[in-house]
Amino acid sequence: MPAYSRRQVLGTAAGLAGLAAVPLRAAGRSERLKITRVEIFKVVVPMQPDIISSPELGPDGLTEFPSLHKFILKVHTDSGIVGIGETSRELPEAPVRQNADFITGKNIMDFNLTRLELPGRAGYGGFEMAFYDAVGKALGWPVYQLLGGLAQPRVLVNYWCGRKNPTDIRRVAERALKGGFQGIKVKGRTGDPIVKAVEAVASVSPKLKITVDFNSHIKSVGEFLPIGKGLDAIGNVQVIEDPIEKKDLAGYRTLRKQLKSPIALHLGSPRAMIQAIKEDACAMFNTGPAPSMASFVWNAYLAGAAGKPVWHGSGHELGILDAAMMHSCAAAATCTLPSDILSYQRVDDLLVKPIDIRESYAHVPDRPGLGVELDEDAVRRYQVK
C-alpha cells in the first residue's frame, strides 16, 4: 500500500471524526473492507478465586461477575482482515445478531467510527472495537492513532477486589504487592468494615494506595463523613469514588471541603461532567466505560480542560475489551490515574498473549489494530449455548 501522510489519511477530522476522509486509493476504501460475515461466540469465563466480596458481607452485583456471559465478535472482510471485538456483560443475543446482520455486506470504511449507525445499541462497543481493529490493520496503524495519536505508551493499573473484611483484604494486599502493583481498588457499602479493611492494607504496606468505590451506596453526607474521616486518618487513600448519590452535587462539594482524600465521580456523560465541574463537586473523574472509545478520549480532554485527571472504569472485562480500553487511555493525556484493566483476574483473558502489565503499568501494543490476537482454543473452551 502506498505511504500516506497523517493529514492525507485523516484530513481535517484529526482522527476523532471517523474515516470518511480516507483517500480513495487507500487499502480498504472501496472493496477491501467489505464485511462478508460476523461470527458471534457466547462465552463465560470465571474469575480467579478470592477476588470478589467476602461472603459474610452479603450478596451484591459483584458476586455475579464469574457467571455473566459476554459475546466475542469476529468481523470478517473480503480483504482477509478480521476485526475482533468484545461486548459488555449479559446482553440478549438476538439484538446483537440483528446488528451483525445489518453490517454484513457493508464496507467498514463507509462508517463513521465515532457514531456507528446500527439498528440498536446491543453490543455497540464490541462492533466499534472490531471496526477500529480492522481499520487499524488495513492502514497499518495501532488503534490509538485512529483515536488522535499516542499520548502515553503505558497505562497505570491497580489491583482490584470487591467488598472485603480485614482478614481477606490482607491476602489481596499481599498478592498486589507481590505482583508489583502500586495500589488496590476496593468496594464499600454501608455497614462494611471498610476503614478496618483499608487499615489492614496499610499494615501490609503503607505504599499501597487505595481507591475506595462506594457506588453511591451511602445515603447522606452526614452518614459518610465519619467513614471519610476514618479513611483520611489512615493516609493511604488515593481517591474516594461515588460516596453518595451522584445527583447530590452540593453534598459532594461539602465532602471536598471537609475531607483530605480526593473525591471522584464516575460519569460518562459530558453534560453531567460539565455540571459537576461547574459545581466544583469532585477532584477527578472515572469516565469509563464511556459510550464509545472516542467519547472516552473526548471526556478525558473535557476533564483535563478543568484541571481534573481521569481513569477508565470497567465491568471486569476480558482481554479484547481491555486492549480497546488501553488504546483509549493511550490517546488521552489526562488519563493518569489507575484504570480498571483487569482481565488478568479472570482464569483466562482469551488472548494468545496476555496484556503486558509490569510494575503496575499496562504497556500498550504498538502493532496494527488492537494489537492482540484472539485465542481460538480458549474461546471454544469457554463457549456456552
N, C-alpha and C positions, 0 to 999 in steps of 0.2 A: 504494500500500500504506500502511495506517495506520502512524504512528510508534509504536514500542515502546521502552521503556527497556531498557538492557542487562540489568537484573535480570529484567524480564519475559521477555526473549527467552531468556536462558541459565539462569534460575532459580538454584538453588544450585550448579549444576555448574560455574559460573565459566569456561565456555568449553572447559575441558580434559576434560570428561566427555561430549562428544558433543552431539547436538542433539535429544535426546528431549524436552526441556523447551520447545521452541519452541511458542508458542501455536497453537491450532487455527486461528485466523483468519489467521495469518501466511501470506504467499505461499509456496507450495510445501509446506505441511504435509500437505495431502491429495493433490490431483490434480496440482499444477503441477510437481512434480519427479519424476514417474514416468518411468523410463528406457524409451525407445522403441527405441533401438538403440545399439550401440557400434561405432564404426569403429576399425580397427587398421591402422596403417601401419608396415611394417618398413623402417627407414632405416639407411644407413651414411653418416656424414658425416666426411670426412677431417680430420686435424689440419693446422694451418699448418706450414710447414717449420721445421726447426731447433728443435723443441720437445722431441722425445723424445731418448733417450740417444745419446751419441756412439757410432758403430758399433763402434769397436775395443774398447769396454768389454764387449762380448759381449751376447748376447740376454737379454732379460728380459721380464716381463709388460707393461712399458710400451710395448714396440715393437708390441704388438697393438692399442693404442688406436685407430689410424686405421682398422682393418679390422673392428672388432667392431660388430655391429648392435644397435640399440635398437628399441623399439616406441613409437610415438606413438599415444595414445588420444584419441578424441573421444566423450564420453558425451553422447548426445542425450536431451533430456527433452521431455515433451509441453507444457512451457511455452515452448519455443523456446530455452531456455537450454542451452548446450553447455559442459560441463566438459572441460578438456583435461589430459592427463597424459603422463608420460614414464617408461618403465621403466628399470631398470638394464641393464647390458650383457649381451648374449649369452644371452638366455633362450630356451628352446624355445617355439615358437609355440602348440602345442596346449593346454597348460595355461593360457596367457593367454586363449585363446579360450574355454576352459571357464569361467573366471571371468566373462568378458564375457557369455556365455550365461546364467550364473546370475543376474546382476544385472538383466538385461533384463526389464522388466515390473514391477520393484520400485520403490518410492519412496525416493529418496535420503534423505529426512527420517526414514525408519524405521531407518536405520543409525546405530550409534554410531561416529562418525568416528575415535575413538581405537583401536578394535579392530574393524575390518571383518570380519564373518563371511562369509568367502569359502571356496569349496571347497578352495583351495590357496593357497600363498604366491606363486606365479608372477605377477609384475607387480604385487604388492600396492601398492608405493609409487606406481605410475602411477595405479591406481584411486583410491587415497587422495587424491592431489592433484587428480584430476579431480572427485571429490566435494566437496572443500573449495572448489575453484574454482566449481562450480555453486552451492553453498550461499551462498558469498560474493556471487555475482552476484544470487541471489534476494533476499538480505537487504540488498543494497547496502553490504556490508562488505568491506574488504580481509581476506585470509586471516589476517593477524596478529591481527586482532580475535577471530577464532574460536579462536586459539591462546592467548588470555589477555590480549591487548592489546599496544599498541605500547610497547616498552621502549627502542628506539633506531631512528631513522629512516634510518640508513645502517649498512652493514656493512663492516668493514675487510677488504680483499682484497690478497693478494700476487700477484706474477707467479709462474710455475711453470716448472720444466724437469725433465727426467729426469736420469740419471747423465751428467755432462759432464766432459770434460777441461778443463784451464785455458784453452786457446785458445777452445774452443767456448763455455764459460760466460761468457767476456768479452763475446762478442756478445750473449748473453742479458742480461747485466747492462746493457749499453748500451741495449737495447730497453726493459728495465724502467724505466730512468732516464728515457728519452725519453717513456715512457707515463705518467710521474708516479707510479709505484708506489714504496711505501716499502720493499719488501723482496721476496725471492725464496724460494720453497720449492724445494729441490733434493734429489734422491735419492742414496743412497750405499750401497755394499756393501764387503765385504772385498776389499782389493786395489785399490779405486778411488783415484785421486789426489784424494780429497775435500778434504784440507787445502789442497793447492795450488789446487784449484778455488775454495775459499772465499777464499783469499788473492787470487786473480785478481779476484773480485768486489770485494774491498776496494780493489784498485788502480784500479778504475773509479770507485767512490765508497764511502768508508767509511760513508756514511749509509745504504746499502742493508743492511737487516737480513736475516739468513739463517735459515731454518728448514731443518734437515738431517734428513731422514727415512731411517732405515736399515732400516725394515721388518723389524726383528728379525733381520737377516742376520749380525750379528756374534755369534760363538759364546759369548763369555765376557766377564766384567768385565775380566780381565787383558788380553785382546786389544783391548778397546775403550779402555781408559784412555789409552794413548799417542795414539790418534786424538782422544779428547775433550780431552786437554790441548793438543794441537796446535790444535784449534779454539778453545779458551779463549784461547790466546795471540794470536789474530788480533783478537779483540774486537768482531766484528760479528755474532756468533751470537745470534739471538733465542731459539731453543729447539732442543734435540736431541730428536727423536721416535723412540721404539721402537729404541734402540740394540742391545738384546739381547733374548732371549726374554722374552715378557711374563709368563710364569709365574715367572720368577726375581725376585720382588719384593725379596728380600734383596740381590740384585745391584743392582737399581735404587737401593735405599737407600744402598748403598756409593758408587755413582756420584754421587748427590746430595751426599754428604759430601766427595767428592774433586774435583769439578768446579765451576767457577764458572757455567757455562752452565746454564740451567734445563732440566730433563728432563721430557718429556711421555710419556704413554701413550695409545695410540689404543684406546679401549674404548667399546663401545656398550651393554654390559650393566650395569645398575645394580648388580647383585650384584658383578661384577668391579670396578666403580669403588669401591664401598664397601670391598672388601678392600684395594685399592690405597691408599685414604685411611687405613685403619687401619694399614697397614704404612709409611705416610709415604714411598711409593715414587716419587712424582712431584710436580712443582710445578703441573702443569696437565694438561688432557686435550684430545685430539682425540676428540670423542664423536659423530662422524657419519661416514658415514651411519648413523643410528640405525634401529631397526625401523620407526619412523613419524615423521611430523613432530612430533606431540605428544610422543612419547617423547624426541626431541631436547631439547625445552624442559624436560621433567622432568629429564633428565640434566644439563642446564646448571645448573638450580637446585640439584640434588643436589651438584654440584661446588662451586657457589658457597657452599653452606652450610659447606663445609670450607675456604673461602677460596681456591679454585682456579679460575682463569678457564678458558674453553674456546674451541675453534673448531670449525667444521663442516668435516669432510673430505669428499671426493667421489671419484668414479671418472672424472673429466673428463667432465662432463655436457654436455647441450645446454641450450637456453635455458629450456624449461619447468621442468625439474628444478632448474636454478639459481635460477629465480624462487621455487620452492617452498622451497628452502634459505634464500633471503633472508628469506622471511616467518617461517620458524622462528627464524632468527638475530635478526630484529627483535623477536620476542616474548621473547627470552632476554637479560636484562640482563647476565648474566655472560659472554656471548659477545663478548669484547673483543679476542681475538687474531685474526690474519688468516685468514679462511676460504677454502676452496678453491672459489671461484666462478669457473669457468674456461672457460665457453662461448665467451668472446672468443678463445680459442686454437684453435677449430675454424674451418674455412673458411666455415661458416655455422652460426648458432645456431638456425635455423628459426623465428625470431621476426620479425614485421613491423618492430618497433623494438627494437634490441638493448638489453640491460641497460645502464643508465646508470652507468658507472664513471668517477669523476672524482677525481684526486689520491688514488688507492688506496682509494677508498670506493665501494661499490655502493649506490646510492640506491634504497630500497625503494619499489615502486609503491604509491600510496595509492588506486588505483581498486578497484572491487569485484572480488572473487575474487583470482586470482593477479595480475591487473593487466597481463597480457601477452597479445598476440594472435599466434596461430599463422600463419605464412607458408605458405599452402596451396601456392603455386607452388614454394617451396623443398622442401616435403615431397615433392611429386611428383618434383622433380629428383633427390632423394637416395634415393628409394624403391627397394628391391630385392625380389626374389622370395624 
